[in-house]
């Protein structure tokens, strides 16, 4: 047992050197503002909505609706409560993905958008908010470690499971609260899994 732990610690040390060690945190500093800028777009939209449109200026993804809804829906929310809740999850999960790399972060967004196309085409009803992206980030983080099978990546996945695993039950339709688009969460989560599969490193 001790030998196995020793081997694992040695492998982790080698993995840390391969992945850049402290330099990875330095690179994160240069990208840390990106999620803040993205989130500020949602906050500006909600402020304008509440100030000038009495909460009626929504930009949802709607079946058969305009294609731009695929891109505007993440930045539209049903009030400040909805936006504050999403902000609380969006920033830390974004920074955790950015620890892996900027391309990984972009891949999650692309994966979420791609998997939202079938929802737009075939699923009745509408949805909006950053929660689809949040679940995409979570899906990526939970799976990337088991795909790469590298100690640091596996620790990242395990840590996210312990910290954010409580978000997973709402992916199941009958456990999702009324009025919440479980399909938007599920498609986003699958988009994150797709991103992890595409971005896995040997």
C-alpha positions, 0 to 999 in steps of 0.5 A: 500500500505504501509503495502504491501511494509512493508511486502515485505521489511520484507520478503526480510530481512528474505530472505537475512538472509536465503541466507547468506547475505554478506556471499554470496558475500564472497563466490563469491570472491572464485569463481570469478576467474572461469569465468576469467579462462574460458575466458582465454581459449578462448583468448589463442585459438584466439591468437594462431589462429591469430598468427599461423593460420591466423584466420582459426583455428576454432573449431565450432559446425557443423551439423554432425561434430565431437562430440567434437565440442559441447565442443570446440565451446564456446572457438572458435571465429571469430576474436578478435572483436567477442571475445571482444564483448562476453567477455564484456557480459560473465563476469558480467553475470557469476558473477551474476549467481555465486552469486546464487551458483557454482552449478547453474553456472555448471547447466547453462553450462550443460543445454547449452551443452544439448540443443546444441545436437539437433542443432548439430544433425539436424540444418544445418550450424555451429556456435561458440563463447561464445554467446550461454553460455551468453544467457544461463546465461541470461535465467537462471537469467531472470527466476530463480526469478519467479520460486523461488518467493523470493524477492532477486531472483526476484530483480535479475531477474528484474535487469537483464531484465532491464540491459540485456533485449536488448539482447533478440530480436536476439533470433528471427530469422528475428531480428538476424543480418546476419551471426549470429547463432540465433539458437545457441543463442536460444538453449543456452537461453533454456539451461539456462531456463532448468538450472533455472528449475532444480536448483530452491529452495523452 
